[in-house]
Amino acid sequence: MIVDDHPLFREGLKAALDSAEGIVVVAEAERAGDVPEAVARHRPDMVVMDLSLPDGSGLEATRRLSADQPAPPVLMLTMADDDGSLLAALQAGARGYLVKGAGREEVLHAVRTVAAGGAVFGADVAERITTLLAGARVREAGQLFPALTAREAEVLDLVARGLDNRRIARELVVAEKTVRNHVTHIFEKLHVATRAEAVARARDMGLGDS
């Protein structure tokens, strides 16, 4: 199954996959919200997922699929080549990560590998994975949201874990007013208006898990 909101790219990918021996595209979707129903209806062996979709993120769609068992494995095929997106995809449960522009044979190999239960990453991606996964949660938050300071990233992670300002203040041994100021700055930098939106953004990128 292909999930991508660009018709021309989707058609080209479908043609490439359908022309390969042993591969059949059984379904397509262009919105994250369409993924659960399409998967339930067509039962694909694997899903090729874009990261950026019109109604949300391929990360959240991947996370929701991974929560269901049995679930088809997901191969991310995206324009995003930054460490934050790669790390978030791994945390969401993706079994592969390729950057658009990969050659036909590389894509076919990745599709077959992931469908067979393996994991596959582009050569330039693979060498970054160990370094990324070895870091601390706060450093991860800083990579995912580079506009935040280290302390703001720490506060955002605690917000995503469900702590209120008073508990965050106790956790960080600072004044509650200081936490409120950090939260205000976080809202401004993430372009969100409410705590719920900030939590959604953070969890969409894999933060907030215990």
Rosetta blueprint (number, residue, H / E / L):
1 M L
2 I E
3 V E
4 D L
5 D L
6 H L
7 P H
8 L H
9 F H
10 R H
11 E H
12 G H
13 L H
14 K H
15 A H
16 A H
17 L H
18 D H
19 S L
20 A L
21 E L
22 G L
23 I L
24 V L
25 V L
26 V L
27 A L
28 E E
29 A E
30 E L
31 R L
32 A H
33 G H
34 D H
35 V H
36 P H
37 E H
38 A H
39 V H
40 A H
41 R H
42 H H
43 R L
44 P L
45 D L
46 M L
47 V E
48 V E
49 M E
50 D L
51 L L
52 S E
53 L E
54 P L
55 D L
56 G E
57 S E
58 G H
59 L H
60 E H
61 A H
62 T H
63 R H
64 R H
65 L H
66 S H
67 A H
68 D L
69 Q L
70 P L
71 A L
72 P L
73 P L
74 V E
75 L E
76 M E
77 L E
78 T E
79 M L
80 A L
81 D L
82 D L
83 D H
84 G H
85 S H
86 L H
87 L H
88 A H
89 A H
90 L H
91 Q H
92 A H
93 G L
94 A L
95 R L
96 G E
97 Y E
98 L E
99 V E
100 K L
101 G L
102 A L
103 G L
104 R H
105 E H
106 E H
107 V H
108 L H
109 H H
110 A H
111 V H
112 R H
113 T H
114 V H
115 A H
116 A L
117 G L
118 G L
119 A L
120 V E
121 F E
122 G L
123 A H
124 D H
125 V H
126 A H
127 E H
128 R H
129 I H
130 T H
131 T H
132 L H
133 L H
134 A L
135 G L
136 A L
137 R H
138 V H
139 R H
140 E H
141 A H
142 G H
143 Q H
144 L H
145 F L
146 P L
147 A L
148 L L
149 T L
150 A H
151 R H
152 E H
153 A H
154 E H
155 V H
156 L H
157 D H
158 L H
159 V H
160 A H
161 R L
162 G L
163 L L
164 D L
165 N H
166 R H
167 R H
168 I H
169 A H
170 R H
171 E H
172 L H
173 V L
174 V L
175 A L
176 E H
177 K H
178 T H
179 V H
180 R H
181 N H
182 H H
183 V H
184 T H
185 H H
186 I H
187 F H
188 E H
189 K H
190 L H
191 H L
192 V L
193 A L
194 T L
195 R H
196 A H
197 E H
198 A H
199 V H
200 A H
201 R H
202 A H
203 R H
204 D H
205 M L
206 G L
207 L L
208 G L
209 D L
210 S L
